[in-house]
Amino acid sequence: MENRVPKGFPEGFMWGGAFAANQMEGAYDIDGKGWCVADINEFVNDVPIDQKYNTEVTTEFVKEAMASENRIFPKRRGIDFYHTYKEDLKLLAELGLKTYRTSINWSRIFPNGDEEEPNEAGLKFYDDLFDEILANGMEPMITVSHYEMPLNLTLNYKGWYSREVIDFFERYCKTVFDRYAGKVKYWIIVNQINLIVHESFNHLGVAEDVVEDVLSAKYQAVHNEMVSCARATKYAHEKYPEMQIGMMLCGGPAYPATCKPEDMLAALRHNQMEYFFADVLLRGYYPGYAFRFFEDFNIKVEFGEHDEEDLKNTADFFSFSYYYTRICSKESFEDGNSVSRNKELPANPWGWSIDPIGLRILLNEFYDRYQKPIYITENGVGYYDKLEEDGHIHDPYRVDYYRAHIAQMKEAIKDGVDLRGYYAWGPLDIVSCSSSEMSKRYGFIYVDLDDYGKGSGKRIKKDSFAWYQKVIATNGEDLA
């Protein structure tokens, strides 16, 4: 039998970079844009790392943040990509990117979320942006919802907990599909849809003071979101058969804390509930283990009359982000399905473990599970970078990180995984999603701004720029 093991990355592999509108565009209050959830992500200095993250939010916090004149909300300014995108895209084309992932800010298109008609100025901006991406030789992959829900849907509804939002989001999806059908083939409807604990408010827009049972409210909210995703997928498939509709998880499995069967079972059950969202959106129905989990944790989720039929409209491809792995024990699972850091692994300054082999494990597991084309739509590592007096940034630690992860991707392809593309997270430094810091840098290109927005804004290539440029030019063969 001839050798059927692939030798390397397939021809036409999509080497790319990924961003989010809310972390880079800025211009939060111009051209008709409304308030979105990211506009109230606050940067707070001099507190422990784990206290910088936005988790549960009340309506009082939302209103105070909107009215504040002296607190720091970095995502309102981003890196001013709204005005610099032409120059930035030229740099990314020089890097060699074949494909470019970003999001549409929902609140630019429907400022309050519940309007009948979209904001033309917002639509025009993305027309121009997508034209520029294409002109620079990059295939756009566009996320419809990436932590940019209009805040009005929190204040005057209950975020995704309200079933009215299903129709609002479906209208938004139809609007952007219709507008950009000739420019965008690849779509992800919701970014990291399984993040309903970490990034909970940013994702679902449900204020904790307007619901009685927060955990049930989150699962009800994401149920409503999945129904809306399925309806939007049906519309795209019927009207634009050339479109590829994807779904996305935040990847990173939990390993058992020990080899005890009880810990093995706990890790299995934890991972099932991370994959649950993909099981629904790629298989078209709720799996039995989810109903058992809901019963064990006293979670209530109500189905609408047509929800089960709607959910049969499944996505075309699977995508996921990969940053770290965790560990799970019987005790941590029973204590709210929680996980903890694996101290056997090195970590970056923010405590995110570095586990390249975990990426190969996950790629195999996901392909075994779904047998769908896979795109890694985020992967990277945040570090403190230093701009030297000679104007250079030396970042060998970033090269080491990417080299190890890309090598494991190649191994997974040799394992038989149908991996179609890879998107390094934030090739251009942007504001951190989780902690709203500028100093947590992922990019191959340095942006001269600090956590307070001070600096020249100048873009400077780091040492890693030339390395990733070479990787792309050799289709992943030269990782030296």
WOUR-V127227 format. One record per residue. N is the residue number from 1. OMEGA is omega in whole degrees, -180 to 180 (999 if undefined). Layout:
N;OMEGA
N;OMEGA
This chain:
1;-178
2;-180
3;-178
4;179
5;179
6;-178
7;-178
8;180
9;-177
10;176
11;-178
12;178
13;-175
14;175
15;-173
16;175
17;-175
18;179
19;171
20;-178
21;-173
22;-177
23;-173
24;-170
25;-170
26;176
27;-171
28;-174
29;179
30;178
31;172
32;-179
33;176
34;175
35;174
36;-173
37;-179
38;-178
39;177
40;173
41;-171
42;169
43;179
44;-178
45;173
46;172
47;178
48;-177
49;-174
50;178
51;180
52;-174
53;175
54;179
55;180
56;-175
57;175
58;177
59;177
60;177
61;-179
62;-177
63;179
64;179
65;179
66;-177
67;-173
68;178
69;-176
70;175
71;-171
72;179
73;-169
74;-176
75;175
76;-180
77;-179
78;174
79;178
80;180
81;179
82;-179
83;-175
84;-169
85;-179
86;179
87;-179
88;-180
89;175
90;177
91;-178
92;173
93;176
94;175
95;177
96;-177
97;176
98;-176
99;-172
100;178
101;171
102;180
103;168
104;177
105;-177
106;-175
107;169
108;-176
109;174
110;-171
111;178
112;178
113;-174
114;179
115;175
116;-176
117;-179
118;178
119;-175
120;-180
121;177
122;178
123;-179
124;178
125;-178
126;170
127;-178
128;-180
129;-178
130;176
131;-178
132;176
133;-179
134;-179
135;178
136;172
137;-178
138;176
139;179
140;166
141;-168
142;175
143;-177
144;-178
145;-179
146;178
147;-180
148;179
149;175
150;-177
151;177
152;-180
153;171
154;-172
155;-177
156;170
157;175
158;-178
159;-178
160;176
161;-180
162;-178
163;176
164;-176
165;175
166;-179
167;179
168;-178
169;178
170;177
171;179
172;179
173;180
174;-179
175;-177
176;175
177;-179
178;-174
179;-169
180;-176
181;-179
182;-176
183;-174
184;177
185;-173
186;-179
187;166
188;-173
189;-179
190;177
191;172
192;-170
193;180
194;179
195;179
196;172
197;170
198;-175
199;-174
200;-178
201;179
202;-178
203;-167
204;178
205;-180
206;177
207;-172
208;-177
209;-178
210;178
211;-178
212;-177
213;-173
214;-177
215;177
216;-180
217;179
218;-179
219;174
220;-179
221;-178
222;172
223;179
224;179
225;180
226;176
227;179
228;176
229;-178
230;177
231;179
232;178
233;178
234;-179
235;-179
236;-179
237;-177
238;-174
239;-176
240;-175
241;179
242;180
243;174
244;-177
245;-179
246;171
247;-172
248;172
249;161
250;-177
251;-179
252;-175
253;171
254;173
255;173
256;-180
257;176
258;176
259;175
260;179
261;-180
262;177
263;176
264;179
265;180
266;179
267;177
268;-177
269;176
270;-178
271;176
272;-177
273;169
274;-179
275;-177
276;-175
277;176
278;177
279;180
280;-172
281;177
282;179
283;172
284;179
285;177
286;178
287;-178
288;-177
289;180
290;179
291;177
292;179
293;180
294;180
295;-178
296;-177
297;175
298;180
299;-178
300;176
301;-180
302;178
303;170
304;-174
305;-174
306;-174
307;-176
308;178
309;179
310;-175
311;178
312;179
313;-168
314;-177
315;-177
316;-179
317;180
318;175
319;180
320;170
321;177
322;178
323;-174
324;171
325;-179
326;174
327;-177
328;177
329;175
330;-177
331;-178
332;178
333;-179
334;178
335;175
336;177
337;-177
338;179
339;-179
340;-178
341;174
342;-174
343;174
344;-175
345;172
346;-178
347;175
348;-176
349;179
350;177
351;178
352;-175
353;-179
354;-169
355;-179
356;-179
357;176
358;178
359;177
360;178
361;-176
362;178
363;178
364;-178
365;-179
366;-179
367;174
368;-173
369;-170
370;-178
371;178
372;173
373;-176
374;170
375;171
376;-170
377;168
378;169
379;-180
380;-177
381;178
382;176
383;168
384;178
385;-180
386;174
387;-176
388;-179
389;180
390;177
391;-178
392;173
393;180
394;-174
395;179
396;178
397;179
398;177
399;179
400;-179
401;-177
402;180
403;-177
404;-178
405;179
406;176
407;179
408;173
409;180
410;176
411;179
412;176
413;177
414;176
415;-179
416;-179
417;179
418;-180
419;-173
420;-175
421;-177
422;-178
423;174
424;-178
425;172
426;178
427;174
428;-179
429;178
430;179
431;180
432;176
433;-168
434;-174
435;176
436;177
437;169
438;-175
439;173
440;-167
441;180
442;-162
443;166
444;-180
445;-179
446;174
447;-173
448;173
449;177
450;-176
451;-178
452;179
453;-179
454;180
455;-176
456;-174
457;-178
458;177
459;-176
460;179
461;174
462;177
463;-178
464;180
465;-178
466;-180
467;-179
468;176
469;179
470;178
471;-179
472;-177
473;-180
474;-178
475;174
476;-178
477;-177
478;179
479;-177
480;999
